[in-house]
Every structure is written in structure tokens, then in C-alpha cells.
Amino acid sequence: MEYNCAVDTRSFYIHWPFCPYRCHFCPFVAISGQDHLMGQYHKALMKEIITFAQKTAPLGPLETIYLGGGTPSTWPNELLLDMFGILRDTFDLSKISEITLEANPGTVQKEQLAVWKEAGITRLSIGVQSLDDEVLKKLNRHQKVSDVYQLINWAQHEFDALSVDLIIGLPGVEEAQWKSMIHEVVQWPVNHISMYFLSIHENTPLYTRLVKNELTLPPEDPIVDLYYWTVEAFAKAGLEQYEISSFARAGFQAQHNQVYWERKPYKGFGIGSCSFDGQRRLQNIKNVMHYMKLLEEGKDIEASSELLTPEQIRLEKVMLGLRRMKGLVISDVLHDMTDQERNRFMYNMQEFEIEGLVKQSGGILYLNKSVVAVENEVALRLLQ
């Protein structure tokens, strides 16, 4: 079941899987030690993009492009410029509002920044995670704190939009150390911060170490308290929360991420990349050798495709709506429910208001800030 090429697609995600090393917490489709395949992969990736263009009626102007990974900051300059040349020859980029590239400190040469700007990239998302060399080393993340400072210093002169990623709940990071880092980060010349709770995924070295009792995670309750403290610290520094994990200065909210949260169509390219056409979620195969071979042979690279049920769509709307500070439009969820489902939802919503979990105003349902850390649980219970 292929992506519906007739839908109004305005956003692309493009995956660069190559990494100089594999972080122990990373669940993403990434490969290390295979840099010799970069040229061959790039060629296959360009074929996938061009083939998609040939299948579609002329698309409207693209609005956002996100280059994720892997480590896109390892993308060779000549290949990156070639890709943007192909994108400009193939699609209408006249209305682009944001092109984001993920960059990891320690993988960037200063001259790359000018190349990225020349290519049309408008926003860097920098993977900081922690400012403790020992903590990062134990997670097999080879960057140094000095690499972070250097990249921030270089990037501020080339890009107006700078975002940094932080992970809360990393083993070995004490409360005082985290607070000290936050006090420092909010003074950097960045206008967006993403703060994620550490997630332990199966089939990662971090999961294996946890199972073997080689690793101890910090208790959950103090981490949740620290999350709320951080939200307040960001607000005092002018970084307003607009989604559970996302904080921005005025005018610097991530445009591409909002495509996901608003359930708008987007097309993903590259191994393991996901697409959404409004009804179906699809994913490409994850094996780089198979990906390149199938594209060379003109065969399908889709690994999975799921036509969403009304119940799945409803759950997505509730979960994504409650994640955002702008809230959930209640009518968007109620309109296709049966009377019984609608009555149950309204009853649950009223009960949750009494419990202090949610509040509603003007047809919008908001998650109370005191429970944002358990948003998924609230969303599931609302639809029970």
C-alpha cells in the first residue's frame, strides 16, 4: 500500500543514517563504520526522491524539510549540495519556511556551516544532551563539552535559528548538576530547546546494561520534579513551552515538528524513514544494502504500511492535542463518535476536570501543567 501521491504534501523528512559511533541509548535507524557506503547511499536516496516526484502530480510549494539521522552533520559537502540541487530542480522550494539539519558536536568542521547556509539550511538542531564528558562517555557519545561550546560559537554567526537537545534523567547526573547546566544553557545564543526524558529502548546497549544490573537509573519522581523546575527556569529565561518537550523564544517554534503534531501529510526518504499521507503510516526498509539494491532494481522499498482505524486516528488526535499547550479542539474528536462513545468521552473529561488533570475553555481541552509528564496515560484514559 503506497503513499498517496495525490495528497497535498508540503513537508519532507530525509534520513542520513551514517554515524561516527553509535550512542548506547539510540533507538534510531543508524549505522556506524560504513562511511564507504555514503556515495552509494546518496545515489539511491536521490533515486528515491526523483521517483517520488515522477509519481506525483506537481506538488504545491514545499514548506519544511528536515534532515535527520543518524548524524546528518557527517553528510559530505558535495553530496549535500548535489541533493539540494536536485530538490530545487524537482520541486518548488519558493515557499520554504524552514530547513532543519541535525548536527552533533565533534562532527562539524567550521567550513561546513557556510556550505549548509549556501545549500538553504535555515535551522540547526544540535545534539547536546549533557555537559558532562564522563556521563556522555559512558553512553558511548564521543563529543566533548568543548565541542559543544565551539559549535555554538561558530553556528551563532551563520544561523538565526538554533536549537539544542537535552536529555533529562541520564544516569550519573545529579540534581545540582542538571540545574547548573540549565542556568548555563539558557544564556546561550539559542532560541529553541528540546528536553526529552531518557527512554530505554530494547535492543540498545543501554537496555542490556540495565537488564544486567550494570546500570542504575535515577528515581522517577525526582526526575519529574526536576522537569517541572526546568519548565519554570526556561519560562523565566523567555523560552515558552509550546509542547511537552519543546520550548522556544517568540517566533522560533519548530515548524516541521508541528506538521507531525497537526497530523499533516509528510513524505520520508531514506532507510527506516516514515511517511504519513493523512490515512496511512508507512515505513521504508531499514537495511541499507537492501535499500540500495531494491532502488537500483526499481523495486518497492516499503517495509510496512498501516491504514489507520477511526479509533487509532482518534487516539492520535487526543495524544497530540494534549501534548501541545494550544490544546485539543474537542469537536475534532467528537464529530465521528457514536452517541455512546461521545457520552463516555464527555463523562471522562468531566471526571478528569474534577481530578484536576484537565481543563476546558472555549471548546478547547488543555492538560494541566502539573500532569504533563503523564500525558499518555491521561489520553488513554480519556478514551476508555
HELIX and SHEET records of a PDB file:
HELIX    1   1 ASP A   35  LEU A   37  5                                   3    
HELIX    2   2 MET A   38  LYS A   55  1                                  18    
HELIX    3   3 PRO A   72  THR A   74  5                                   3    
HELIX    4   4 ASN A   77  THR A   90  1                                  14    
HELIX    5   5 LYS A  110  ALA A  119  1                                  10    
HELIX    6   6 ASP A  133  LYS A  138  1                                   6    
HELIX    7   7 VAL A  145  ALA A  155  1                                  11    
HELIX    8   8 GLU A  175  VAL A  185  1                                  11    
HELIX    9   9 PRO A  205  VAL A  211  1                                   7    
HELIX   10  10 GLU A  220  LYS A  236  1                                  17    
HELIX   11  11 GLN A  255  TRP A  261  1                                   7    
HELIX   12  12 VAL A  288  GLU A  296  1                                   9    
HELIX   13  13 PRO A  310  ARG A  323  1                                  14    
HELIX   14  14 ILE A  330  LEU A  334  1                                   5    
HELIX   15  15 ASP A  339  GLU A  355  1                                  17    
HELIX   16  16 LYS A  369  VAL A  374  5                                   6    
HELIX   17  17 GLU A  375  LEU A  382  1                                   8    
SHEET    1   A 9 GLU A 240  GLU A 243  0                                        
SHEET    2   A 9 SER A 246  ALA A 248 -1                                        
SHEET    3   A 9 HIS A 192  PHE A 197 -1                                        
SHEET    4   A 9 ALA A 161  ILE A 168  1                                        
SHEET    5   A 9 ARG A 123  GLN A 129  1                                        
SHEET    6   A 9 GLU A  98  ALA A 103  1                                        
SHEET    7   A 9 THR A  64  GLY A  69  1                                        
SHEET    8   A 9 SER A  11  TRP A  16  1                                        
SHEET    9   A 9 LYS A 267  PHE A 269  1                                        
SHEET    1   B 2 PHE A  18  CYS A  19  0                                        
SHEET    2   B 2 ILE A  31  SER A  32  1                                        
SHEET    1   C 3 CYS A 274  PHE A 276  0                                        
SHEET    2   C 3 ARG A 280  ASN A 284 -1                                        
SHEET    3   C 3 GLU A 302  LEU A 307 -1                                        
SHEET    1   D 3 LEU A 328  VAL A 329  0                                        
SHEET    2   D 3 ILE A 364  LEU A 367 -1                                        
SHEET    3   D 3 VAL A 358  SER A 361 -1                                        
END                                                                             
